[in-house]
């Protein structure tokens, strides 16, 4: 079998998705193309050129649908396996990667095994798909659900720790800026005070 042309397949899938959503109440937003490379690394782009060296592909299609007077986001996740077969969300071996609405107006990607929800991540998908793919590649050969759940629990705790560290860094940065601003105002007030005293 020759090399699979992921670009051609992805362009066909995107065209088909656009054609299915052409009513006045639907608006195509875009497609994120995720190339899965030989070493399970990912490359993301809003154009399919990124699939040139792919061995598998994930496509995240997004659209808006009008409900009464508000536009709501919807999505479809398609997976192209190494043989060029297109699947709606099915990664094989009972694993699914789906896109779903979350809360009022946002989308999330969900990894599940059989009927067990394993992990969800939100937008921006070009950044967060890597997290979910790393988790999937870690657990894809496990057969015990309890073993998977232990790995997922540790993964979620690591993600929370990283998020808290990021927030602490943001807080330190903001605090540092506020301290500098305070010192500048203090210096300005001291200069004004000296000017006022010199005029007396």
C-alpha positions in Angstrom: 0.0 0.0 0.0 1.3 3.5 -0.9 1.6 6.4 1.3 -1.7 7.9 2.6 -2.4 11.4 1.3 -3.7 12.9 4.5 -4.0 16.4 2.9 -6.4 15.1 0.2 -8.5 13.2 2.7 -8.6 16.1 5.1 -9.6 18.6 2.4 -12.4 16.2 1.3 -13.7 15.9 4.9 -13.6 19.6 5.5 -15.5 20.2 2.2 -18.1 17.6 3.2 -18.5 19.2 6.7 -19.0 22.7 5.1 -21.6 21.3 2.6 -23.5 19.7 5.5 -23.7 23.1 7.3 -24.9 25.5 4.6 -28.3 26.5 6.0 -28.8 30.2 7.0 -28.9 29.0 10.6 -25.4 27.5 10.4 -22.0 29.2 10.0 -18.8 27.2 9.3 -16.1 28.6 11.7 -13.0 26.6 10.7 -11.1 23.4 11.0 -8.0 22.7 13.1 -5.8 20.1 11.5 -3.7 18.1 13.9 -0.9 16.0 12.4 0.2 13.0 14.5 3.8 12.4 13.5 5.9 9.2 13.6 7.1 9.8 17.2 3.5 10.7 18.4 4.4 14.4 18.5 1.6 16.8 17.2 1.6 19.7 14.9 -1.4 21.9 14.6 -2.6 24.3 11.9 -5.7 25.9 10.5 -4.5 24.8 7.0 -4.0 21.1 6.0 -0.4 21.6 4.8 0.7 20.5 8.3 -0.4 16.9 7.4 2.4 16.4 4.9 4.5 14.2 7.2 1.6 12.9 9.3 1.1 9.2 10.0 -2.4 9.9 11.5 -4.6 13.0 11.7 -7.2 14.6 13.9 -9.6 17.3 12.5 -11.6 19.5 14.7 -14.4 21.2 12.7 -16.3 24.0 14.3 -19.5 25.7 13.4 -22.1 28.1 14.9 -25.8 27.3 14.9 -28.5 29.9 15.4 -31.0 29.1 18.2 -33.7 31.7 18.3 -31.5 34.8 18.5 -28.1 33.5 19.8 -25.4 31.6 18.0 -24.1 28.5 19.8 -20.9 26.6 19.0 -20.9 23.0 17.8 -18.1 20.8 16.7 -17.2 17.5 15.1 -14.0 15.6 15.7 -12.8 13.3 12.9 -9.8 10.9 13.2 -8.0 9.6 10.1 -6.0 6.4 11.0 -2.7 5.3 9.5 -4.5 3.5 6.7 -6.5 6.6 5.7 -9.8 5.5 7.1 -11.9 8.3 8.5 -13.7 7.8 11.9 -16.1 10.0 13.8 -14.3 10.2 17.2 -13.3 6.5 17.3 -9.6 6.1 18.0 -9.9 2.3 18.1 -9.6 -0.2 21.0 -12.8 1.3 22.6 -11.2 4.8 22.9 -13.1 7.8 21.7 -12.1 11.4 21.3 -15.2 13.6 21.0 -16.0 17.3 21.0 -19.0 18.5 23.0 -20.6 21.7 24.1 -19.6 22.7 27.6 -21.6 25.1 29.7 -23.2 27.8 27.6 -21.0 28.8 24.8 -17.8 26.8 24.8 -16.6 23.5 23.5 -14.5 20.8 25.1 -12.7 17.7 23.9 -13.4 14.5 25.8 -11.3 11.3 25.9 -13.3 8.3 26.9 -12.8 4.5 27.2 -15.9 2.5 26.6 -18.4 4.3 28.8 -15.8 5.8 31.1 -15.1 9.5 30.7 -11.4 9.9 31.3 -10.4 13.6 30.7 -11.8 16.8 29.2 -10.0 19.9 28.0 -11.2 23.2 26.6 -10.1 25.8 24.2 -7.7 26.7 22.8 -7.6 23.3 21.1 -4.3 23.9 19.3 -2.6 24.1 22.8 -4.7 21.6 24.8 -5.0 18.8 22.2 -1.4 17.9 23.1 -2.4 17.2 26.8 -5.1 14.9 25.8 -3.0 13.1 23.2 -0.2 12.6 25.7 -2.6 11.0 28.1 -4.1 8.8 25.4 -0.7 7.6 24.3 0.2 6.8 27.9 -2.9 4.7 28.6 -3.8 3.3 25.1 -2.2 -0.1 25.7 -3.6 -0.6 29.2 -6.5 -3.1 29.6 -7.6 -2.4 33.2 -10.0 0.5 33.7 -8.8 0.9 37.3 -5.2 1.2 36.1 -6.3 3.8 33.5 -8.2 5.8 36.2 -5.1 5.9 38.4 -3.0 7.3 35.6 -5.8 9.8 34.7 -6.0 10.9 38.3 -2.3 11.5 38.5 -2.4 13.3 35.2 -5.2 15.6 36.4 -3.3 16.4 39.6 -0.2 17.3 37.6 -2.4 19.6 35.4 -3.8 21.3 38.4 -0.3 21.8 39.9 0.9 23.3 36.6 -2.1 25.6 36.5 -1.5 26.7 40.1 2.1 27.4 39.4 1.2 29.4 36.3 -1.3 31.4 38.4 1.3 32.0 41.1 3.8 33.3 38.5 1.1 35.6 37.0 0.3 36.8 40.5 4.0 37.5 41.3 4.4 39.3 38.0 1.3 41.4 38.6 2.4 42.1 42.2 5.8 43.2 41.0 4.2 45.6 38.4 2.0 47.1 41.1 4.9 47.5 43.5 6.8 49.4 40.8 3.8 51.6 40.0 3.4 52.3 43.7 7.1 53.3 44.0 6.8 55.6 41.0 3.8 57.3 42.5 5.6 57.6 45.8 8.5 59.2 44.0 6.2 61.6 42.2 4.5 62.6 45.4 7.8 63.2 47.1 8.9 65.4 44.2 5.6 67.3 44.4 5.9 67.7 48.1 9.5 69.1 47.7 8.2 71.5 45.1 5.4 72.7 47.3 7.8 73.2 50.3 10.3 75.0 48.1 7.5 77.5 47.1 6.7 78.4 50.7 
